[in-house]
């Protein structure tokens, strides 16, 4: 198990963040647990899902204090505080703002959303832990990551949005520190769908992440 205070090292080791956003709290909880059992230890529960704070509390109780458990779609300072109270030890935001600022004040690592070079400069000045390129697919996918890495070669980028297994392989090959994956991995599991399918998809993404780590 990695050090729960060293998120950058966890990203570089695991290379994959799963994003759970469900309409069924029980199914969302089962999805988080299935991902952890399938070898995906970095999991984000989006606050836009049903009873996300409850899902976070249940998952934290089951996974214990040393596991990574993120809260996503954190927009406000209140969101950040509620997520931390529910057991999140990672805050994920779609952009920079009050949510990321409050998370930093609380001492939590932040995976902060950026899109433009101006955003990247602002995020690095704010001390954001890693930078979530969102929505990556809408900006040209791997080609956009390649363009951003020109002026920012050492920035820890995590592309998110429309990342399937092929795109994950491409992003990681181009220097992304990790990728964030929602529906191409989770499918309908967080809405009550098939967990066997989730396990099969998780195995595919874990294989891609492991190959990228081995090739570094």
C-alpha positions as CSV (number, residue, x, y, z in Angstrom):
1,X,0.0,0.0,0.0
2,X,1.3,3.5,-0.9
3,X,1.7,6.4,1.5
4,X,-1.7,8.0,1.8
5,X,-0.1,11.4,2.0
6,X,1.8,11.1,-1.3
7,X,-0.7,11.5,-4.0
8,X,1.8,12.3,-6.8
9,X,3.7,9.0,-6.1
10,X,0.4,7.1,-6.1
11,X,-0.5,8.6,-9.5
12,X,2.8,7.8,-11.0
13,X,2.6,4.2,-9.7
14,X,-1.0,3.4,-10.5
15,X,-1.5,5.6,-13.6
16,X,-5.3,5.3,-13.4
17,X,-8.1,7.1,-11.5
18,X,-11.6,5.6,-11.8
19,X,-14.5,8.0,-11.7
20,X,-17.8,6.8,-10.2
21,X,-21.0,8.8,-10.8
22,X,-24.1,6.8,-10.2
23,X,-27.9,7.2,-9.8
24,X,-28.0,4.3,-7.2
25,X,-26.0,4.8,-4.0
26,X,-25.9,1.1,-3.2
27,X,-24.7,0.3,-6.7
28,X,-22.2,3.1,-6.5
29,X,-20.8,1.7,-3.3
30,X,-20.5,-1.8,-4.8
31,X,-18.8,-0.3,-7.8
32,X,-16.2,1.4,-5.6
33,X,-15.5,-1.8,-3.7
34,X,-15.4,-3.9,-6.9
35,X,-12.8,-1.4,-8.5
36,X,-10.6,-1.7,-5.4
37,X,-10.8,-5.5,-5.4
38,X,-10.0,-5.4,-9.2
39,X,-6.7,-3.5,-8.6
40,X,-7.9,0.1,-9.2
41,X,-7.0,1.7,-5.9
42,X,-7.5,5.3,-6.9
43,X,-11.2,6.0,-7.0
44,X,-13.1,9.2,-7.2
45,X,-16.8,9.4,-6.3
46,X,-18.5,12.4,-8.0
47,X,-20.6,14.6,-5.8
48,X,-23.0,14.9,-8.7
49,X,-24.0,11.3,-8.1
50,X,-26.9,10.2,-5.8
51,X,-26.0,10.4,-2.1
52,X,-22.3,10.7,-3.0
53,X,-21.4,11.7,0.6
54,X,-23.1,8.6,1.9
55,X,-21.2,6.5,-0.6
56,X,-17.9,8.1,0.5
57,X,-18.7,7.4,4.1
58,X,-19.5,3.7,3.5
59,X,-16.5,3.2,1.3
60,X,-14.1,4.8,3.8
61,X,-15.5,2.6,6.5
62,X,-14.8,-0.5,4.4
63,X,-11.5,0.5,2.8
64,X,-9.9,1.9,6.0
65,X,-7.9,5.1,6.5
66,X,-4.9,4.2,4.3
67,X,-6.8,3.9,1.0
68,X,-7.2,6.7,-1.6
69,X,-10.8,7.8,-1.9
70,X,-11.5,11.0,-3.8
71,X,-14.5,13.3,-4.1
72,X,-15.1,14.6,-7.5
73,X,-17.1,17.5,-9.0
74,X,-16.1,19.6,-6.0
75,X,-17.2,23.2,-6.9
76,X,-17.4,25.1,-3.6
77,X,-15.6,25.5,-0.3
78,X,-18.6,23.8,1.3
79,X,-18.3,20.8,-1.1
80,X,-14.7,20.4,-0.1
81,X,-15.5,20.5,3.6
82,X,-18.4,18.1,3.3
83,X,-16.3,15.7,1.2
84,X,-13.4,15.8,3.8
85,X,-15.9,15.1,6.6
86,X,-17.2,12.1,4.7
87,X,-13.8,10.6,4.4
88,X,-12.4,11.9,1.1
89,X,-8.6,12.3,1.2
90,X,-8.4,13.6,-2.4
91,X,-10.4,16.5,-4.0
92,X,-11.0,16.5,-7.7
93,X,-12.4,19.6,-9.4
94,X,-13.6,20.4,-13.0
95,X,-11.8,23.8,-12.8
96,X,-10.0,26.1,-10.4
97,X,-12.0,28.0,-7.8
98,X,-13.3,27.9,-4.3
99,X,-13.4,24.1,-4.1
100,X,-9.7,23.7,-4.9
101,X,-8.7,26.6,-2.7
102,X,-10.6,25.2,0.3
103,X,-9.1,21.7,-0.3
104,X,-5.6,23.1,-0.3
105,X,-6.4,25.0,3.0
106,X,-7.5,21.7,4.5
107,X,-4.2,20.1,3.5
108,X,-5.8,17.7,0.9
109,X,-4.2,16.9,-2.4
110,X,-6.1,18.5,-5.4
111,X,-6.5,17.1,-8.9
112,X,-7.6,20.4,-10.4
113,X,-9.3,20.9,-13.7
114,X,-7.5,22.9,-16.4
115,X,-7.9,23.3,-20.1
116,X,-5.8,26.2,-21.4
117,X,-2.2,27.2,-20.9
118,X,-3.5,30.1,-18.8
119,X,-5.3,27.6,-16.6
120,X,-2.1,25.5,-16.2
121,X,-0.1,28.6,-15.1
122,X,-2.8,29.5,-12.6
123,X,-3.1,26.0,-11.2
124,X,0.7,25.7,-10.7
125,X,0.8,29.0,-9.0
126,X,-2.0,27.9,-6.7
127,X,-0.1,24.7,-5.7
128,X,-2.6,22.2,-7.3
129,X,-1.1,18.7,-6.9
130,X,-1.9,17.4,-10.4
131,X,-3.7,18.9,-13.3
132,X,-6.8,17.3,-14.8
133,X,-7.1,18.2,-18.5
134,X,-10.9,18.3,-18.9
135,X,-12.7,17.8,-21.2
136,X,-9.7,16.2,-22.9
137,X,-11.5,14.5,-25.8
138,X,-13.3,17.7,-26.8
139,X,-10.0,19.5,-27.3
140,X,-8.5,16.9,-29.6
141,X,-7.5,14.1,-27.2
142,X,-3.9,12.9,-27.2
143,X,-2.8,15.6,-29.7
144,X,-3.9,18.3,-27.3
145,X,-1.9,16.7,-24.4
146,X,1.1,16.6,-26.8
147,X,0.7,20.3,-27.5
148,X,0.4,21.3,-23.8
149,X,3.4,19.3,-22.9
150,X,5.5,21.5,-25.2
151,X,5.5,24.5,-22.9
152,X,4.9,22.4,-19.7
153,X,7.1,19.3,-20.0
154,X,7.3,18.5,-16.3
155,X,3.6,19.2,-15.4
156,X,1.7,16.2,-14.0
157,X,-1.2,16.0,-16.4
158,X,-4.2,13.7,-16.0
159,X,-6.5,13.7,-19.1
160,X,-10.1,13.1,-18.3
161,X,-13.2,12.9,-20.5
162,X,-13.9,10.2,-23.2
163,X,-10.8,8.1,-22.2
164,X,-11.3,4.6,-23.4
165,X,-8.5,1.9,-23.3
166,X,-6.9,3.0,-26.6
167,X,-6.9,6.6,-25.6
168,X,-5.5,5.8,-22.2
169,X,-2.6,4.0,-23.9
170,X,-2.0,6.9,-26.1
171,X,-2.1,9.5,-23.3
172,X,0.2,7.5,-21.1
173,X,2.6,7.0,-24.0
174,X,2.7,10.8,-24.5
175,X,3.7,11.5,-21.0
176,X,0.5,11.8,-19.0
177,X,1.2,10.9,-15.4
178,X,-2.2,9.1,-15.2
179,X,-5.6,9.1,-16.8
180,X,-9.1,9.6,-15.3
181,X,-11.7,7.2,-16.6
182,X,-15.4,7.3,-16.1
183,X,-18.0,5.5,-18.3
184,X,-15.6,3.6,-20.5
185,X,-14.6,1.8,-17.3
186,X,-17.5,2.0,-15.0
187,X,-20.3,1.5,-17.6
188,X,-23.7,1.2,-15.9
189,X,-22.3,-0.5,-12.8
190,X,-23.0,2.6,-10.6
191,X,-26.6,2.6,-11.8
192,X,-27.2,-1.0,-10.9
193,X,-25.6,-2.7,-13.9
194,X,-23.4,-5.8,-14.2
195,X,-20.4,-6.1,-12.0
196,X,-18.9,-8.9,-14.0
197,X,-18.6,-6.5,-16.9
198,X,-17.0,-3.9,-14.7
199,X,-14.4,-6.5,-13.5
200,X,-13.5,-7.3,-17.1
201,X,-13.2,-3.6,-18.1
202,X,-11.1,-3.0,-15.0
203,X,-8.7,-5.8,-15.9
204,X,-8.3,-4.2,-19.4
205,X,-7.5,-0.8,-18.0
206,X,-5.2,-2.2,-15.3
207,X,-3.3,-4.0,-18.0
208,X,-2.9,-0.7,-20.0
209,X,-1.7,1.1,-16.9
210,X,0.8,-1.7,-16.0
211,X,2.2,-1.7,-19.5
212,X,2.7,2.1,-19.3
213,X,4.4,1.8,-15.9
214,X,6.7,-1.0,-17.1
215,X,7.7,1.1,-20.2
216,X,8.7,4.2,-18.3
